[in-house]
Amino acid sequence: MILSRLAVMPLKAPMLTLRLSEQSFKGPTVFRAFKTDAKLFNENNRHFVRRARERIGLKDRAMGPTSGAPFQIGQGVIAGASVFGIGALCYYGLGMSSESVGTSISDRAIMWPNYVRERIRDTYMYFGGSLAFTAATAMSAFRSPAVMNLMMRNSWVVIGGTLVAMIGTGMVVRGMPYKEGFGAKQVGWMVHSGVMGVVLAPMLLLGGPLLLRAAIMTSGIVGGLSAIAISAPSEKFLNMGGPLGIGLGVVFASSLGSMFVPMTSALGAGLYSIALYGGLVLFSGFLLYDTQKVIRRAEAVPPNSVVPFDPINASMSIYLDTVNIFVRIAQMYAMGGGGRKK
């Protein structure tokens, strides 16, 4: 737009000459017209210069060094979410909510038939097995110089390969029919957990004590959120699918953007804070949603259904939520509690 307007400006000189000849030198009228055009020309130039300076100033502020405000805002969001979680646990857990009386999962669990209990038990056994197998694979990969050398490469080939491996193995496992015992689906489940362990192996460079604290914190968060999910009304968090999907898109876009922008800049710090702190809140919400979804599925599928209940598929959702929560807590500990030195 600016270039097109500037291209029109030189045409005003011959127009002024033509206007002078038509006026036949009528004195003040000619000079008044010339003065008006010159004034408009100067105002347009000042407008263009001001707009250009504003754009340059905005870019400088975005790419300039961060003040640390994004990390402080992120810590405030986490603190607020923690207070909300404790309040929700007390509200539903102590029976202070009238809508949860008789409708919560914990109240209905008394009347569950044995097959529902077995389904939920199998789901959480696969969930625990996924975590254990991922941890064992990560430790094995960490001891392999060849694997660590490959995973530490900051190349698009490695990044793309890991994404394809994680998403691909997960899709393959979910698409397999479930059969009791040890079969193809169980093998695929182990492969998927192993791939996740290899991807997470570089995190062992943070050190055992830090990761142990992150694991303990993750256990507390997962346990507290699970208690909220079973104490709340059975469909309280099942309506969060739409907002959670939008939030996932925002966090994913922020994660990609932080790969191209320096983290020390204001824009990079903002994107990283959204991916880190926003991701922690997001996957905590996903855990509430997936926990109630698993239990509802276990209750709804008939015992002799053509498509049986699949505890492996059910466990993968809460497993991925837990892994994402653990990764972000470990990153916060690595940053010194979530802050950054200026």
N, C-alpha and C positions, 0 to 999 in steps of 0.2 A: 504494500500500500504506500509506504514512504517513497520507494523508488518510482512508482507510477506518478505520484504527485510531483516529485522533483523533475520528472521528464516533461511535465506540462509547463513548468515555470519559464523556460526560455522562450516559449511562444508568446509571452506577454509583452516582450519588447517590441516586435513589429505591430502588435495590436495597439500599443500606445502611440506609435508613429502614425498609424492609420487614423486613430482617433484625433490626433493633433491636426492632421490635414483636413478632416471633415469639419472640425470646429472652426477652421480658417482663422486660427489665432484669436479666439474670442476672449482672450485675457484670463481672468481669474478662474473661469470654469475649467480651462485646460489644466491649469496647475493644481486645482482642487482634485480633479480626477487622477492626476499623476500622484498626488500626495496620498489619496485614498488607496490606490493600488500598492504603493510602496509600504503603507502601513499594514495592509493585509499580508503582503509578502513577508514582512518582518515578524508578524504574529505567527504565521504558519511555520516559519523557520524556528522560532522560539519553542513552539509546541513540539516540533519534531525533535529538537535537541533535548527538551525536557523528558520526552518519552524514551529516547535512547539512553539518557542517563539513568532513568528509573529501571530500565531493563538491565543495564550494566550493574547498578547497585544491588538489584535483587540477586543476580548471579553471584556477585561477590559475597553477599551475605550467606547464600546457600552453600557455596564452596569454601567459605572461610572457616577458620577454626571454631569448633563448637564451644559453647559456654558451659556445657554440662547439664543444661536444662532438660534435654530429652531423657537423660538417665534419671534425673530427679523426679520428673513426671512419671516415668515408668515405675519407680519405686513407690510413688504415691498410689498408683493404680493397684499395684500388688498389695499394698497395705490395706487399701479399701476393700479389695476382693477378699482378703483374709478375714477382715472384720465381718463382711457379709457372710462368708462361709461359716464362721463360728456362730453368728447369730442364727443362720438357717439351721445349723445342727441343734442348737438349743431349742429353737422354735418347734421344729418337727420332732426331734428326739425326745423332748420332755412332754410331748402331747399337748402343746399350747395351741396348736392349730386345730380348729373344729372340723375343717374339711378333710383332714388326714385321718380322723378317727374312723376306723373300720374300712378305710379305703387304701391305706398304705400297704406297701409290700410286706412289711414286718407283721402287720395284722393278718394278712391273707396267708402268710407262710404257714400258719398253724393248720390250715385246711388243705395244704398241698398234698396231692397224692405222691406216692413214692417215685414215680417216673419223673415228675417235675424236680424233685430234690436231686435225683441222679443226674439229670441234665445240667443243672446248675453246678453240681459238684464236678462233673466232667469238664465243664467249661472252664472253671477256675483251676482245675488240674492242668489243662492244656495251657492256660495263661501262665501259671507258675513254671511249667516246663519250658515255655518259650523264653521266659526271662533267664532261667538257668542255662539253657542251651546257648542263648545269645552271649551271656557272660563268659561261658567256657570257650566259645569260638573266638570272642574278642581277645581273651588272654592267649590263646594259641596263635592267633594272627599277630599279636603284638610281639611274640617271641620269634617271628619269622622276618628276617631283614628284607627278604624279597617282597613280601606282602606289604610291609610298612613302607618300603621305598615306593611301591606303586601307589598306595593310598595317600601318601604325603605329597604326591605330585599335584600341583595346582594347575592342571590342564583341563580343557573342555572335554577331552576324550575320557579322562578318568571320571569327571563329574557326570557326564552323560552316561557313561557305562554303569556307574553305581545307581543312578536313577532308574535306568532301564532294568537293572538286575533286581532292585527292590520292588519296583512296581510290577515287573513281569512275573517274578516268582509269586508275589501276592495274588495276582490275577489267576495264575495257573492253579494255585492251591484252592482258591475260592470256587473255581469252576469244576473241581473234581467232586464226584459224589462221595458222600461219607459212608463208610462201613466200619462197624466195630472191629476191634483188633488192630493189627499192624498191617497196613496196606499201602497203596500208592499215595493216598492223601496224607498219611502220616509221614511218609518219606518227603513229600513236597513241603509239608509243614516244617520238618527239620531243616530242609535246604533253605527255606525262607528265613528261618531264625538264624541259620548260619551266615547267610548273606548280611543280615542286619548286624551280626556280631563283627564281621569283617569291616563293615562300614564304620562302626563305632570304635574300632581298635585304636585309632590315633588319640582318642580321649584318654587312654591310659597314661599318656605323657603328662597329664595333669597331676598324677600321683595318687597312690592308694588312699591316704587319709582324706584328701579332698573328695574323691569319688565315694568313699564310705559315708561321709557326711551327706553328700548329695543323695545317696541311696536311702539313708535313714529319713531324710526330709521327704523324699518321694514317697516312701512307705507311709509316712504320716499323712501326707496330702491325699494319697489314693485311698487310705483307710477312712479318713474323714469324709471325703466326697462319696465313697460307697455307702457310708452310714447315712449321709443326707439323702442319697437316692432311694434307699430302702425305707427310710422313715417318712419321706414325703408322699403325697398322693401318687398313685401308681402311674399316672399320665402327666404329672406336673412338668417334667422336663422333656417329654416326647414332642412337645410343640416347638422346641428350640431348633429343629433341623434347619429351617430356612435361614435364620440369623447366623447360625454356626457356619453354614455353607458360605455366606457372604464374608464372614470373618476369616474363614480359611483362605478365600481368594485374596483378601487384603494382606494377610500374613505372608502368603506365598509370593505375592508381588513385591512386598518389602524385602523378603529374603533374596530374591533375584536382584532387586535394585541395589542392595547393600554390597553385592559382588562387584559392581561397576563403579561405586562411589567410595572414596576414602572414608574410613570410619572416623577419622579425626575431624572431618568437615561437619558443618551443621546439618546438612542434608543427610550425609552418611550416618551420623549419630541418630538422627530421627528415624531413618529406615531400620537401623539395627535395633533401636529400642522397641519399635513396633513388632519386629520379628521375635525379639527376646521376651519382653514383658507381655506384649499383647498375645504372643504365642502361648505363654504359660497360662494366662487367663482363658484363652480360647480352648486349649486342650483340657483344661479343668472342666469347662462346660461340656466338652465332648464326652468326658468320662461320665458325667451325670447322665447325659443323654444315652450313651451306649449301655450303661449299667441297667437302666430301666428298659431299654430295648431288648437286651439279652433275656431278662426275666420275663418280659411280656411274651417274647417268642417261645420261651420254654413252657409257658403256661398255655399258649394258644395252639401249638401243634398237637394234633391228636396222637395217641400212642401208636396207632396202626396206620399212620399217614403214608401215602405213596412217596412223598418227599420227606424223609425223616428229619428230625432236629439235628443240626450240625454243630457240635460243640467247638470244633476247630474254627469254623468261620465266626462263631459267636465270640470266641476268645481273641481273635485277631484284632478286633476293634479296640477292646480295652487294653490289649498289649501295646498297640501303636500309640494310644493315648498316654500310657505310662512311660514309654520310651521317650516321647517328645517332652513330657514333663521333666523326666530325669535329665535329659540333655540340657534343657534350659536352666535348671537349678545348678547343674555343674558349671555352666558358663557364668552364672552369677557369682558363684563361689570363686571361680578363677579370676573374675574381675574385682575381687575384694568386697563381695557383698552387693555387687550391682553398681558400684560407683566407678568412676574413672579419674585417674590423676590428671589434673589440668596442666 
